Amino acid sequence: MSINLASLPVASVSAPAQAWRVGLIGFGCVGQGLYDILQQRPEAAFTISRIAVKTPGKERPLPAERFEFDADALVADDSLDVLVEVIDDADTAFRLVSEALRRGRRVVTANKAMLARHLPELVQLQRAGQGTLLYEAAVCGSIPVIRTLDAYFGQEPLRRLTGILNGSSNYVLTRMGEDGSDYAPALREAQQKGFAETDPTLDMAAFDPRSKAVLLAAHAYGSFLNPEQVLNLGIEGISAVDIAFAASQGQKIKVVAGLQRLADGRVTALVTPQLVGPESPLYTVDHEFNGVVLEADFAGEQFLRGRGAGGHPTGSAVLADLAALRQGFAYQYPKTATPAEYASDLEVEIYLRTDEDRLIDLLDFSEISEEADEDEYVVGYVALANLIRHRDTLRKYGAFVVRTGRLRPVSNEVLVAEGSAE
């Protein structure tokens, strides 16, 4: 039997009768990326009507008359259907976003530092009023991990969530592994390619992925964490010696955010360099890409991978949030009704390389399994609380720390490997 395809009805999706008016606060990488996407996709029916920026006279790719300098005026403009906040000032962003929510406005933000500091207040504002806040672009750029956690895994318990959440540090680590080079030239290359900022501290010291881990904890486990609770150690002290050590074990070093449910139902969160082997999906996440592995009680393992930074990838996440708002979508935060308690009474197995013997004494290793005087490293167990307490001192002395992936309760000598904690 033959079918005449031309005779079949054609399904069509009609655009909304009237485009939504967007107020854009900030015109850096993400703001320009969104603007460019909407210029190329007029059928999306979102028009950037007003753009507020901070600095007059700065050279920008649009005529000067397109810009204004009072973001509060956009917040107060009820003719705008939605506000998009993409500035790099966390304090100003919180003031603008919170005021917009009090006014019942729809808001999209990409400001992960602001969200990590103020998420409980912002959730309360939404519950108390009519405003709606979405922020997919704040975590992992183009990867839809927030909505996946909130909507798809809102009712299913998660055993763990592990992820590479920062493309800048991942690019540096990838290049060091490929070339056997040291940190400084790999960082310069990342900066030249636009993958790292002129001041790379937030990325390289793991403050950026820590903010993202805090947001993921709220959606994965219902836990509102203070960023300072979460251990963050970066890669500023890394050298070719460390890359070679990982390679000798058949592994790579990645900056990994690890959120994990323990056997007693509590949750821990750490953001540090970690040894990653070929058995992990994160092993092949290289250069500026991000990746997230979810392990759910019933669905099993899921893996999401994509570009974690850049104007177009992050702008695409903003566009997805705009479309979701138009459909009436809002985060439900279903797991906050029974939040998991945060646990820090754990021991973490680490590789520590330092020429300062006092750091080994300071961390107070409970067990040492390997020492190499010539390469100045030691492998063993340290209390998580000690790592959190002394993280600034470790940075001050240029020490480099890598997790092996194994945790155990402080009072228990039985090893608990990440990936089999229950």
C-alpha positions as CSV (number, residue, x, y, z in Angstrom):
1,M,0.0,0.0,0.0
2,S,1.4,3.4,-0.9
3,I,0.7,6.6,1.0
4,N,0.6,10.0,-0.5
5,L,2.6,12.1,1.9
6,A,1.4,15.3,0.3
7,S,-2.2,14.4,1.3
8,L,-1.4,14.1,5.0
9,P,-2.2,17.1,7.3
10,V,0.7,19.2,8.2
11,A,1.1,19.9,11.9
12,S,2.0,23.5,12.5
13,V,3.1,25.4,15.6
14,S,1.9,28.9,15.5
15,A,3.9,31.6,17.3
16,P,2.2,33.6,20.1
17,A,0.0,36.4,18.8
18,Q,2.3,38.9,20.3
19,A,5.9,38.7,21.1
20,W,7.0,39.0,24.8
21,R,8.8,42.2,25.7
22,V,12.1,41.4,27.4
23,G,14.0,43.7,29.7
24,L,17.7,42.8,29.6
25,I,19.9,43.8,32.5
26,G,23.6,43.3,31.5
27,F,25.2,43.0,28.1
28,G,28.3,40.9,28.6
29,C,28.9,37.5,27.2
30,V,25.6,36.0,28.1
31,G,23.5,39.1,27.3
32,Q,25.1,39.4,23.9
33,G,24.6,35.7,23.3
34,L,20.9,35.9,24.1
35,Y,20.5,39.0,21.9
36,D,22.2,37.3,19.0
37,I,20.1,34.1,19.4
38,L,16.8,36.1,19.4
39,Q,18.0,38.1,16.4
40,Q,18.5,34.8,14.5
41,R,15.2,33.3,15.8
42,P,12.5,35.9,15.5
43,E,9.9,33.1,15.5
44,A,10.7,32.6,19.2
45,A,8.6,35.7,19.7
46,F,10.8,37.4,22.3
47,T,11.9,41.0,21.7
48,I,14.5,42.7,23.8
49,S,12.8,46.0,24.3
50,R,15.1,47.6,26.9
51,I,18.8,47.0,27.8
52,A,20.3,48.3,31.0
53,V,24.1,48.3,31.5
54,K,26.5,49.7,34.1
55,T,29.2,51.7,32.3
56,P,28.4,54.6,29.9
57,G,30.7,55.1,27.0
58,K,31.9,51.5,26.8
59,E,32.3,50.2,23.3
60,R,29.5,47.7,22.5
61,P,28.3,46.0,19.3
62,L,25.0,47.9,19.2
63,P,24.2,51.7,18.8
64,A,24.6,53.7,22.0
65,E,21.0,54.7,22.0
66,R,20.0,51.0,22.6
67,F,21.4,51.2,26.1
68,E,20.3,52.9,29.4
69,F,21.9,52.9,32.8
70,D,19.1,52.6,35.4
71,A,18.3,48.9,35.9
72,D,15.7,49.8,38.5
73,A,13.7,51.5,35.8
74,L,13.4,48.1,34.0
75,V,12.3,46.4,37.2
76,A,9.5,49.0,37.6
77,D,8.4,48.8,33.9
78,D,5.2,46.8,33.9
79,S,5.1,46.8,30.1
80,L,8.0,44.3,30.1
81,D,6.7,40.7,30.2
82,V,10.0,39.3,31.7
83,L,13.3,40.5,33.1
84,V,16.6,38.8,32.3
85,E,19.4,39.5,34.8
86,V,22.9,38.6,33.6
87,I,25.3,40.9,35.4
88,D,28.4,39.9,37.4
89,D,27.6,41.9,40.6
90,A,26.0,39.4,43.1
91,D,24.8,42.1,45.5
92,T,23.2,44.3,42.9
93,A,21.7,41.3,41.2
94,F,20.1,40.2,44.5
95,R,18.6,43.6,45.1
96,L,17.2,43.8,41.5
97,V,15.9,40.2,41.4
98,S,14.3,40.3,44.9
99,E,12.6,43.6,44.1
100,A,11.3,42.2,40.8
101,L,9.8,39.2,42.6
102,R,8.2,41.4,45.3
103,R,6.5,43.1,42.3
104,G,5.3,39.8,41.0
105,R,7.5,39.9,38.0
106,R,8.9,37.0,35.9
107,V,12.7,36.8,36.1
108,V,15.4,34.8,34.5
109,T,19.0,35.0,36.0
110,A,22.3,33.4,35.3
111,N,24.0,34.7,38.4
112,K,25.1,31.6,40.3
113,A,27.0,33.4,43.1
114,M,23.9,35.5,43.9
115,L,21.6,32.5,43.9
116,A,24.0,30.4,46.1
117,R,24.1,33.1,48.7
118,H,20.4,34.0,48.7
119,L,18.4,31.0,47.4
120,P,16.2,30.5,50.5
121,E,15.1,34.2,50.5
122,L,14.3,34.0,46.8
123,V,12.3,30.8,47.1
124,Q,10.4,32.4,50.0
125,L,9.6,35.5,47.9
126,Q,8.2,33.3,45.2
127,R,6.1,31.4,47.6
128,A,4.8,34.6,49.2
129,G,3.9,36.4,46.0
130,Q,3.2,36.0,42.3
131,G,6.8,36.3,40.9
132,T,8.6,33.5,39.2
133,L,12.4,32.9,39.0
134,L,14.1,30.5,36.7
135,Y,17.9,30.0,36.4
136,E,18.9,27.1,34.2
137,A,21.7,29.2,32.8
138,A,23.4,29.5,36.2
139,V,24.5,25.9,36.2
140,C,26.4,24.1,33.3
141,G,25.4,26.4,30.5
142,S,23.5,24.5,27.9
143,I,22.9,21.4,30.0
144,P,19.3,21.3,31.4
145,V,20.3,19.9,34.8
146,I,18.2,22.1,37.1
147,R,14.9,21.4,35.4
148,T,15.8,17.7,35.1
149,L,16.3,17.5,38.8
150,D,13.2,19.6,39.7
151,A,10.7,18.1,37.3
152,Y,11.9,14.7,36.4
153,F,13.6,13.6,39.6
154,G,11.4,15.7,41.9
155,Q,9.9,12.6,43.5
156,E,12.8,10.1,43.1
157,P,15.6,9.8,45.7
158,L,19.1,10.4,44.3
159,R,22.1,8.4,45.6
160,R,24.6,10.9,44.2
161,L,25.2,13.6,41.7
162,T,28.8,14.2,40.5
163,G,29.8,16.7,37.9
164,I,32.4,18.8,36.1
165,L,30.7,22.2,36.5
166,N,33.4,24.6,35.3
167,G,34.7,24.7,31.8
168,S,37.6,27.0,32.5
169,S,39.4,24.8,34.9
170,N,38.5,21.7,32.9
171,Y,40.1,23.2,29.8
172,V,43.3,23.9,31.8
173,L,43.4,20.4,33.1
174,T,42.8,18.9,29.7
175,R,45.6,20.9,28.1
176,M,48.0,20.0,30.9
177,G,47.2,16.3,30.4
178,E,47.6,16.5,26.6
179,D,50.9,18.4,26.6
180,G,52.4,17.5,29.9
181,S,52.7,21.2,30.5
182,D,52.6,23.2,33.7
183,Y,49.6,25.2,35.0
184,A,50.7,28.7,33.9
185,P,51.0,28.2,30.1
186,A,47.7,26.1,30.1
187,L,45.9,28.9,31.9
188,R,47.3,31.6,29.5
189,E,46.0,29.5,26.6
190,A,42.6,29.3,28.2
191,Q,42.6,33.1,28.7
192,Q,43.6,33.7,25.1
193,K,40.8,31.5,23.8
194,G,38.3,33.3,26.1
195,F,37.7,30.2,28.3
196,A,39.1,31.8,31.4
197,E,38.8,35.4,32.8
198,T,41.7,37.8,33.2
199,D,41.3,37.2,36.9
200,P,40.7,33.5,37.0
201,T,40.3,33.1,40.8
202,L,36.6,32.2,40.9
203,D,37.1,29.4,38.4
204,M,40.5,28.0,39.3
205,A,39.9,28.2,43.0
206,A,36.6,26.3,42.6
207,F,34.4,29.1,43.9
208,D,32.3,29.1,40.8
209,P,31.5,25.3,40.8
210,R,30.9,25.5,44.6
211,S,28.0,28.0,43.9
212,K,26.6,25.7,41.3
213,A,26.9,22.7,43.7
214,V,24.8,24.7,46.3
215,L,22.1,25.2,43.7
216,L,22.1,21.5,42.7
217,A,21.9,20.5,46.4
218,A,18.6,22.4,46.7
219,H,17.0,20.6,43.8
220,A,18.6,17.2,44.2
221,Y,18.2,16.8,48.0
222,G,16.0,19.8,49.1
223,S,19.0,21.1,51.2
224,F,19.7,24.9,51.3
225,L,23.4,25.0,52.0
226,N,25.6,27.9,53.0
227,P,28.4,28.1,50.4
228,E,31.0,28.2,53.2
229,Q,29.8,24.8,54.4
230,V,30.9,23.2,51.1
231,L,34.6,22.3,50.7
232,N,36.1,24.0,47.7
233,L,39.7,23.5,46.6
234,G,41.1,24.5,43.3
235,I,43.9,23.8,40.9
236,E,46.1,26.9,41.3
237,G,48.9,24.7,42.9
238,I,48.8,21.9,40.3
239,S,51.9,20.8,38.5
240,A,53.0,18.3,35.8
241,V,54.0,16.0,38.7
242,D,50.4,15.7,39.7
243,I,49.2,15.0,36.2
244,A,51.9,12.3,35.9
245,F,50.8,10.8,39.2
246,A,47.2,10.5,38.0
247,A,48.3,9.0,34.7
248,S,50.4,6.4,36.5
249,Q,47.1,5.3,38.1
250,G,45.4,5.2,34.7
251,Q,43.4,8.3,35.8
252,K,42.8,12.0,35.0
253,I,42.5,14.9,37.4
254,K,39.2,16.7,37.1
255,V,37.5,19.4,39.3
256,V,34.5,17.4,40.5
257,A,31.5,18.6,42.5
258,G,30.3,15.5,44.5
259,L,26.9,15.5,46.2
260,Q,26.2,12.2,47.9
261,R,23.5,10.6,50.1
262,L,25.1,8.7,52.9
263,A,23.8,5.4,54.4
264,D,22.1,7.4,57.2
265,G,20.2,9.6,54.8
266,R,22.3,12.7,55.3
267,V,24.1,14.4,52.4
268,T,27.6,15.7,51.9
269,A,28.9,18.0,49.2
270,L,32.5,18.6,48.1
271,V,34.1,20.5,45.2
272,T,37.7,19.7,44.7
273,P,40.1,18.1,42.2
274,Q,39.4,14.4,42.0
275,L,41.0,11.3,40.4
276,V,38.7,10.1,37.7
277,G,39.1,6.7,36.0
278,P,37.9,5.4,32.6
279,E,34.9,3.7,34.2
280,S,33.4,7.2,34.9
281,P,31.5,9.1,32.2
282,L,33.4,12.2,33.4
283,Y,36.7,10.8,32.2
284,T,36.0,11.8,28.6
285,V,34.6,15.2,29.5
286,D,37.4,17.4,28.3
287,H,38.3,21.0,27.3
288,E,35.5,23.5,28.0
289,F,32.8,20.9,28.3
290,N,30.7,20.1,31.4
291,G,29.2,16.8,32.4
292,V,26.8,15.6,35.2
293,V,26.2,12.1,36.3
294,L,23.0,11.4,38.3
295,E,22.4,8.1,40.0
296,A,18.8,7.7,41.1
297,D,17.3,4.9,43.3
298,F,15.0,3.6,40.6
299,A,16.1,5.1,37.3
300,G,19.7,4.3,37.7
301,E,22.5,6.3,36.2
302,Q,22.0,9.2,33.8
303,F,24.7,11.3,32.1
304,L,24.3,14.8,30.8
305,R,27.1,16.5,28.8
306,G,27.4,19.8,27.0
307,R,29.1,23.1,26.7
308,G,29.2,24.8,30.1
309,A,30.1,28.3,29.1
310,G,30.0,30.8,26.3
311,G,27.5,33.3,25.0
312,H,25.5,31.0,22.8
313,P,25.3,27.9,25.0
314,T,24.4,29.9,28.1
315,G,22.1,32.2,26.0
316,S,20.3,29.0,24.8
317,A,19.6,28.1,28.4
318,V,18.1,31.6,29.0
319,L,15.9,31.2,25.9
320,A,14.7,27.9,27.3
321,D,13.7,29.5,30.5
322,L,11.9,32.3,28.7
323,A,9.9,29.7,26.8
324,A,9.2,27.8,30.0
325,L,7.9,31.0,31.7
326,R,5.6,31.6,28.8
327,Q,4.2,28.1,29.3
328,G,3.6,28.8,33.0
329,F,6.5,26.7,34.3
330,A,7.9,27.3,37.8
331,Y,10.3,25.3,39.9
332,Q,8.4,23.3,42.6
333,Y,11.4,22.5,44.9
334,P,9.5,19.3,45.9
335,K,12.3,17.9,48.1
336,T,12.5,21.0,50.3
337,A,9.5,19.6,52.2
338,T,11.8,17.0,53.7
339,P,15.4,18.3,53.3
340,A,18.4,16.1,53.8
341,E,20.7,17.1,56.7
342,Y,24.2,18.1,55.7
343,A,27.0,15.9,57.0
344,S,30.6,17.0,57.6
345,D,31.7,14.3,60.1
346,L,33.5,12.3,57.4
347,E,37.0,11.5,56.5
348,V,38.2,12.0,52.9
349,E,41.1,10.2,51.3
350,I,43.3,12.7,49.6
351,Y,46.6,13.0,47.7
352,L,48.4,16.0,49.1
353,R,51.6,17.5,47.5
354,T,53.4,20.1,49.5
355,D,56.9,21.1,50.6
356,E,55.5,22.4,53.9
357,D,55.6,19.6,56.4
358,R,53.5,21.7,58.8
359,L,50.5,21.3,56.5
360,I,50.6,17.5,57.0
361,D,50.6,18.1,60.7
362,L,47.9,20.7,60.4
363,L,45.6,18.4,58.5
364,D,46.2,15.6,61.1
365,F,46.0,12.6,58.8
366,S,44.3,9.7,60.6
367,E,45.9,7.2,58.2
368,I,48.7,7.4,55.6
369,S,48.8,4.8,52.9
370,E,51.5,6.2,50.6
371,E,54.4,8.7,50.9
372,A,56.9,9.8,48.3
373,D,59.6,12.2,49.6
374,E,61.1,12.8,46.2
375,D,57.8,14.1,44.8
376,E,56.7,15.6,48.1
377,Y,53.3,13.9,48.3
378,V,51.4,11.8,50.7
379,V,48.1,9.8,50.3
380,G,45.8,9.2,53.3
381,Y,42.7,10.1,55.2
382,V,41.9,13.5,56.6
383,A,38.8,14.8,58.4
384,L,36.6,16.8,56.1
385,A,36.2,19.4,58.8
386,N,40.0,19.9,58.8
387,L,40.1,20.4,55.1
388,I,37.3,23.0,55.3
389,R,39.0,24.8,58.3
390,H,42.4,25.0,56.6
391,R,41.5,25.4,52.9
392,D,42.8,29.0,52.9
393,T,46.1,27.9,54.4
394,L,46.5,25.2,51.8
395,R,46.0,27.9,49.1
396,K,48.5,30.3,50.9
397,Y,51.3,27.7,50.7
398,G,50.5,26.5,47.2
399,A,49.6,23.0,48.3
400,F,47.7,20.8,45.8
401,V,45.0,18.4,47.0
402,V,43.2,15.7,45.0
403,R,40.4,13.5,46.3
404,T,40.7,9.8,45.5
405,G,36.9,9.4,45.6
406,R,36.8,7.5,48.9
407,L,35.0,8.7,52.0
408,R,34.4,7.1,55.4
409,P,32.7,8.1,58.6
410,V,35.1,9.6,61.1
411,S,34.5,6.8,63.6
412,N,34.5,4.0,61.1
413,E,37.6,2.3,59.6
414,V,35.6,0.6,56.8
415,L,36.2,2.4,53.5
416,V,33.3,3.9,51.7
417,A,33.9,4.5,48.0
418,E,32.0,7.2,46.2
419,G,29.8,5.2,43.9
420,S,29.1,2.6,46.6
421,A,28.3,4.6,49.7
422,E,25.2,2.7,50.7
